[in-house]
Amino acid sequence: MPLVSVVLSFRSEAENIPVLVARLTAMFARQAVDYELIFVNDASTDRSLEVLVAERQRNPRVRILNLSRRFGVAEGVLAGMSAASGDAVVYMDADLQDPPEVIPELLARWRAGADVVHTVRTRRHGESPTKMFATRIAYRIIQYGSSIALPVDAGDFKLLSRKAVDRLLELRETDPYLRGLVVWLGYTQVLVPYERDARHAGRTH
């Protein structure tokens, strides 16, 4: 049975973690895979670690990595990937804006031969029109200055095959821009559309 790793780089998400673990567990219960949930704690200042330890007691598939200081989301994702054992690795935010229930579609595209499965936001619930407009402009500015075609409205919710993960970790970037690096890797890459939810609880970081 294949193993799927889910990497969640986060900071201060104590209110979201129990619901996130419950939804991930329920989703994986319907999939023909084994799984591990790797939470990378980026120097949280709330009860996140305490909450995670309690979740790990209920579900031993929960793993916890504590960073020595605040590094940032991308560095946390790479640390989680380094610890991941999965045949495929999904990385996503821990605020439940990215629904865990989309993961089966990512797995289906991976089983069909894709090494990188991007999610593309068709709607962004709970975000102001001003922020969405600014985001679209930012994506297009980055696209204009890039030598590779970056998918617009594709964030940090993706699946990578073991081959793609190993190649990404070989790059040893000191200031990683993951959205660009993952596209730069090449291999077979596909897009899965989805609607992004509003943040479940807490404030955006």
C-alpha angles and dihedrals in degrees: 000000000000120000120227120198121204113201117200116184107192148158124208102343100142093137093053103040100079093050091044093052091046093051093045091049092049092048094049091047087071095048129086092233140089116235147193128202112214112195113193108201109211097199097295117198098201133062094289095119093048090049092048093050088054091049091050090055089057096040119026090196087077111097125187129209117185115202117218092235139348108301106159138253099286094049089048091052091052091049089052092048090052089057096041120107098186129129083223129023125208118193124193144148121275098226095085094242085120105059114228087214089075091065095085089062090051090050091050092054090047091051088050090059108274118139094191123034114188122195115220121202114232092176133014111207120203096021125114121246089241092057093045091050092049090048093052091049091049092051091052093048090052090046091052093054096043128096091210130058108257117197111245117236092014109131137170098311109099145130122230127188119235088256092055093045092052092049092048092052091051091064094073094203115187095199103027124196096193097188089060098037094053091054091044090058091073118199120124109326127183137176129234117193120219142158114252114225128221117265109281097219142338130030129302115256 
